[in-house]
Amino acid sequence: MKKRVVITGLGVVAPNGVGVVDFTKALKTGKSGIRFHQELKDLNFSCQIGGIPPVSEELKSKYFTDLQLRGFNSSGILYGCIAGIDAWKDAGFDMIPDSELDYNTGLIFGTGTSGVEKFREAIYKLDDNKVKRLGSTVVVQTMASGVSAYLGGMLGLGNQVTTNSSACTTGTEALLMGFDRIQAGKAKRMLIGSCSDHGPYLWGGFDAMRVMTYKHNDTPEDGSRPMSKTASGFVPGSGAGALILESLESAKERGATIYAEVLGGEINSGGQRQGGTLTAPNAEAVKRCIVKAIENSGMTPNDIDIINGHLTATSKDGLEIKNWSEALERRGGEFPYINSTKSMIGHCLAAAGAIECVASIIQLKDQFIAPNINCEDLNPEIEAMIASEKIPTKAIEKHFDNIAKASFGFGDVNACVIFKKYKD
């Protein structure tokens, strides 16, 4: 018998709020975390704005020892560890050095490109004859699984401990992988999440691809404009999101607070066929992913109350809405409410899915719909498909039972998950 899976802990490091309390306030008030960065201007970037979480040296010292911080220069791992530890504690667990190994708990924590700044720092003054002087801290900060290695050791996790990487889909994929493991009875709990670095060596490639906006360097908070007719490209962001997934049986045994239930989902790929490419989605695969996620959750398309979309503020926003509308067979006023967390935090790349899953759970728990800021001028293509009131520009208090979260990533990969308000 498949086990029910619930969420018992949350952690988040986002450009507009570090920690669940601050992030929740930001979501409710429509606070942007996008800022102008002089470094990007000095490097002649077209896009000189971005979302970087406000993490102070004092905050770092609460999670890492002085020894751990020595030579530490991987922002993604830093964000991932903070979010992961916060989720762990939020679920009611303690951090105990040299604790007994916990074979019932595992970790799937994804990332994209890890430790780019650390690697740049290590090789900056080296030539090929001095490569052995890279330093002893380079490996763990630049290997893809660095974040899971750090967290697995900090928490003493003995079940599966691994890192996944699927571009913008990474965090949502990690959640569904953890869900599958618990549902199958292979683990009682899984800490899942994803993280992403920030900085010119990560964002430079996207700037060269001309997919980021260059029109809002003087008005950074207005820059991320999903579903707007004046959207001109995405704004880069960074950070991490983390969630504790747990079998309902385990959560009830220990009297844990339950935020929501994970009903199910779907992961697939468009195979870069039927119009799909490295950077464009195969629309049929996207629609199949949505339909299968709903079927796997025991739901019907009419059951979906809210959508937290991928919606990056590029020319593909209209296609995403079209895909949702056709997959759900719902248009106009029958379309669910939909929002894009990216309007407030930018596109946090590999961290996007996990941060936005946390945002979805917070909305479900507190019963509100977060706003789409910078969307007062709705894209006419989108307005022709769904009613404008379904794209709120101010937070709305509303009772609802479920929310669908989807991520569609570089490489034509897709993931969709359905969260439901927990009922015993």
Disulfide bonds with the S-S distance in Angstrom:
none
